[in-house]
Amino acid sequence: MVGKRKKDETDILLDHDYDGIREYDNNLPRWYNWFFVITVVMGIIYLFFYTILGIGDTQVEEYHKAVDVNYKALPEYRETTLAEILLPPFHAPYDNQRPEPTQAEIFSKVIKGDGEAKVDWTMAPLTDQASLSAGETLFVENCVSCHANGGAGDIGPNLADKFWIHGGTFAEEYHTIKFGVPAKGMIAWKNQMDDTQLLQVSSYAFTLRGSNPPSPKAPQGDEFNGDPLAYLEEQQAEAEVAEGNEAE
């Protein structure tokens, strides 16, 4: 610690000797000690802000928000704070918790056309080889990490079977790719690709149906019978039932 400098140099010489080199036992400069105190205080603030109270975003959350402006961390993906371990009723003051939307709620918005959720049912996949080749390149560069080679499914669902979580028509598949499903970790690719690229990659993904890739992921969602109108009516009926239950 900082103290009064001793005037007699012989009093501050240390006993050890390194090849004839002697060392003074001088006090650290005052500014150095203050920097040490400041770093300790900042460390305590950092500990409370990120680890104990969970007010600040972690690096993982910052990344997700950078690639998807609509991202909100669900409880099952959010890191548990120290305060929540020691005090179970505690929740981070700015924790964006929200329930995952049900299948019926998703289709209710799709059918009604709320905001950007409106689906263009007239859309058709591209079939020319140039577009499908471009779509395959985009798929390999951006989608394989979650959906695996051939769309077999890994983190994301299997794209080659007849079961679909967010709709089995091409228009719904394009819509899911373009606007994403932030609640499930699917980013909105409209922020990364233009409309032509979105149509190309959606068209290529559409060709994977029934391709039977190796090591496919287990089915998820509802079976798509291949009839877009019948499928839509079925989902609309489910959405109306869900709305009726909420109104009661």
Secondary structure, 3 states (H helix, E strand, C coil): CCCCCCCCHHHHECCCCECCECCECCCCCHHHHHHHHHHHHHHHHHHHHHHHCCCCCCHHHHHHHHHCCCCCCCCCCCCCCHHHHHCCCCCCCCCCCCCCCCHHHHHHHHHHCCHHHCCCCCCCCCCCHHHHHHHHHHHHHHCHHHHCHHHCCCCCCCCCCCEECCCCCHHHHHHHHHHCEHHHCECCHHHCCCHHHHHHHHHHHHHCCCCCCCCCCCCCCEECCCCHHHHHHHHHHHHHHHHHHHHC
